[in-house]
Amino acid sequence: MTKNNCKQVVDLLITKNYHISFAESCTGGLACGELVSVADASKVLDVSFVTYANEAKVDYLSVDKALIEKHGVVSEQVAYEMAKGVSKRAGSEVGVGITGVAGPTGGTKNKPVGMVCFGFSINGNVKTYTKQFGDIGRNEVRSESVRFVYDKLYELLTAE
């Protein structure tokens, strides 16, 4: 996957004395799992959530149900709220929200299989992104999503 950038992200988090938390939907804990494969992950991770169901996003991350109804669960607006919500709930400086359509079903014309939305909250400053990985297979979409998370985290943390 992306062990290099994941290790670099852990090192940056330690240097900055930051903690990270994840709110994962389509990746189902894969991003957090990648982090804990790195030594010293316990210095930066206290808690993360797999919020697969919409109700879980509402209950655990304080995502507004009306926002999900208006924009759909796979949207930058929901990814934004997931990142903000998990950071607040976990008391972490860094929160990551991931929501998407891994496939092979569930895609629509506007939100095709392989579309994943990401939110990154760093000290309350939230940025969102959407990636179209294409219909490359469920587990490849998940793996590519995690690779994107660590590449983007490295970029954002080094730029701050």
C-alpha positions in Angstrom: 0.0 0.0 0.0 1.8 3.1 1.2 4.0 2.2 4.1 6.6 4.9 3.3 4.2 7.8 3.6 2.3 6.2 6.4 5.5 6.0 8.4 6.4 9.6 7.5 2.9 10.7 8.6 3.4 8.9 12.0 6.8 10.6 12.4 5.3 14.0 11.5 2.4 13.5 14.0 4.9 12.6 16.7 7.1 15.6 15.9 4.1 18.0 16.0 2.7 16.2 19.1 -0.6 15.6 17.2 -3.1 12.8 17.6 -5.1 11.4 14.6 -8.5 9.8 14.4 -10.3 8.3 11.4 -14.0 8.2 10.5 -14.1 5.5 7.8 -17.0 4.3 5.7 -16.1 2.6 2.4 -12.5 1.8 3.7 -13.9 -0.1 6.7 -11.0 0.6 9.0 -8.3 0.0 6.4 -6.7 3.5 6.9 -6.5 3.1 10.6 -5.2 -0.5 10.1 -2.4 0.9 7.9 -1.5 3.4 10.7 -1.3 0.7 13.4 1.1 -1.4 11.2 3.7 1.3 11.9 5.8 1.2 15.1 4.9 4.0 17.5 1.4 4.4 16.2 0.2 4.3 19.8 1.8 7.6 20.3 -0.6 9.3 17.8 -3.8 7.2 17.8 -6.3 6.9 20.6 -9.6 6.1 18.8 -11.2 5.8 15.4 -14.6 4.9 14.0 -15.9 2.7 11.2 -19.2 4.5 10.5 -20.5 2.5 7.7 -24.2 3.2 8.2 -25.7 6.7 7.8 -27.1 6.4 11.4 -23.6 5.8 12.7 -22.3 8.9 11.0 -25.1 10.9 12.6 -24.8 9.3 16.1 -21.1 9.1 16.5 -19.8 11.9 14.4 -22.6 14.5 14.6 -23.1 14.5 10.8 -26.4 16.4 10.2 -29.0 13.9 8.8 -30.4 16.7 6.6 -26.9 17.2 5.1 -26.9 13.5 4.1 -30.4 13.8 2.6 -29.5 16.9 0.7 -26.0 16.0 -0.7 -25.9 12.2 -0.3 -23.7 10.3 2.0 -21.0 10.2 -0.7 -20.2 13.9 -0.8 -17.5 16.4 0.2 -20.0 17.9 2.6 -20.4 14.7 4.5 -16.7 14.0 4.4 -16.1 17.4 5.8 -18.5 16.7 8.7 -17.0 13.3 9.3 -13.5 14.7 9.6 -14.6 17.5 11.8 -16.8 15.3 13.9 -14.3 12.5 14.5 -11.6 15.1 15.4 -14.0 16.7 18.0 -15.3 13.4 19.3 -11.8 11.9 19.7 -10.1 15.1 20.9 -7.5 14.8 18.2 -5.7 17.5 16.3 -6.1 15.6 13.0 -9.3 14.0 11.8 -9.9 12.1 8.5 -13.3 11.3 7.0 -13.7 8.8 4.1 -16.9 8.1 2.3 -17.4 6.5 -1.1 -18.7 3.9 -3.5 -16.3 1.0 -3.5 -18.5 -1.2 -5.7 -19.2 -3.3 -7.5 -22.7 -2.0 -6.9 -24.2 1.2 -5.5 -22.9 3.6 -8.2 -25.1 6.1 -10.0 -24.5 8.4 -13.0 -23.5 11.3 -10.7 -21.7 9.1 -8.1 -20.2 6.2 -10.0 -18.4 3.2 -8.5 -14.9 4.3 -7.5 -15.9 7.8 -6.4 -14.5 8.6 -2.9 -14.8 11.8 -0.9 -12.3 12.7 1.7 -12.2 15.3 4.6 -9.0 16.3 6.4 -9.3 18.3 9.6 -6.1 19.7 11.0 -6.5 21.9 14.1 -10.0 22.7 13.0 -9.1 23.7 9.4 -11.0 21.2 7.1 -10.2 20.5 3.5 -12.1 18.2 1.2 -11.3 16.3 -1.9 -13.0 13.9 -4.3 -11.2 11.2 -6.2 -12.5 9.1 -9.1 -10.6 5.8 -9.0 -12.9 4.2 -11.5 -14.4 0.7 -11.5 -11.1 -1.0 -10.6 -12.6 -3.5 -8.1 -13.8 -3.0 -4.5 -10.6 -3.7 -2.7 -8.5 -1.7 -5.1 -10.8 1.3 -4.6 -10.3 0.8 -0.8 -6.5 0.5 -1.2 -6.2 3.5 -3.5 -8.3 5.5 -1.0 -5.9 4.7 1.8 -2.9 5.5 -0.4 -4.5 8.9 -1.2 -5.1 9.5 2.5 -1.5 9.1 3.5 -0.1 11.0 0.5 -2.5 13.9 1.2 -1.8 13.8 5.0 1.9 14.0 4.3 1.4 16.9 2.0 -0.9 18.8 4.4 1.1 18.2 7.5 4.4 19.3 5.8 2.8 22.4 4.4 1.4 23.6 7.8 
